[in-house]
Amino acid sequence: MGAVVAHVRGYLANVRSGEVGALPAVAGIVALCLFFGMAKPVFFSVGNLANLFGQGAAVVCIAMGLVFVLIIGEIDLSAGFASGVCAAIMAVILTDLGLSWPLAIGAALVTGTIIGLTLGALVVKLGIPSFVVTLAAFLAFQGIALIILKEGTNITIHDATVKAIAGGNLERWQGWTLLAITIAGYGAVQVSRWRRRIGRALVHEPLAVVVARIAALAALLSGTVFLLNLERSANPQIISLTGVPVVVVILGVLFTIWSFILHRTRFGRHLYAVGGNREAAVRAGVNVDRVRIAAFVICSGMAAVGGVVAASRAASVDPNTGGSNVLLLSVGAAVIGGASLFGGKGTVRAALLGGAVVAIINNGMGLMGLSAGVRFGVTGAVLLLAAGVDAASRGRGAIFGRH
């Protein structure tokens, strides 16, 4: 018990010194859920829970990619319309050319990769500020999308597989099986890490804290799967809606992959090194140019994934796909979740938590019948608050000797 108390005191000391991590985003999610749940009880309905995942999926995907660019201290203002261009290419290949979905989705992902390589090369090799390069791309991609879609054509997607990405659901048993695999894998990783640190005589968490973390995740995911497996159709005799949405699995896989890359690979360590102090990274032998270009490639690649998810949810693509407020919400999601606009700080978890905050705001205010203007205003205020928390935490970190 003494070790647990000491661990909690250490955590609180870190919070007081500016290391707030995901705490503000988690607190925001809880507060928003309570507020909207009391204002509109339907907010807590199973159908609305499933709808939340679909509403926020595309933004979360784009935000995941933006985290990599933010970590190195850059910005990508073109990610929203880049997702629209990739979605348009997929739709044309599927509908106009009549080719298979693997080719269409593959072409969208390759397009995103090429976009990232181009933007990264312009920023890194020519030395043009990322703000300028991506702002130019932001404007150009709107024109490219119009050209691909023949000046405004709406392309309907009929492919069942593509539509299932954001509209399909797992069978009940598949959801429980996936849950068991997830908890077992997470638990194995946590315990293995704990034992490894003990074996190397490194500072480690008390075993009770590790077990509590695993149990908390198991309880949260079990409750979510149980609720999503309930019937949520208004007319179950006509059509039944049960099971974990497929898009949740996709987000989980992407989260696992990118989290592993960020925290368990040399490339991830190099990303943080470049974002923290580029000159020191060069002196340490890091190939800074390659790391920076790779960050833009990942960002645009994830924008392509976001475009595919958005097209799947809408079952169509038009010139507004990836436009409107998609970019702002994606950047806001990353920052609200804990990624820093100053570089050197950010996690894939930030995109998930920030995306949840943004989705909850839009969903809750929609249920309350508030106008789009009010939603934008509140989302902007939350983003400003998150940026303020980031700046304040950096200031406290400097006082306590962290940079």
Summary of the structure (lengths in Angstrom):
residues: 403
radius of gyration: 21.6
end to end distance: 32.9
largest distance: 68.0
contacts: 1390
relative contact order: 0.20
helix: 75%
strand: 1%
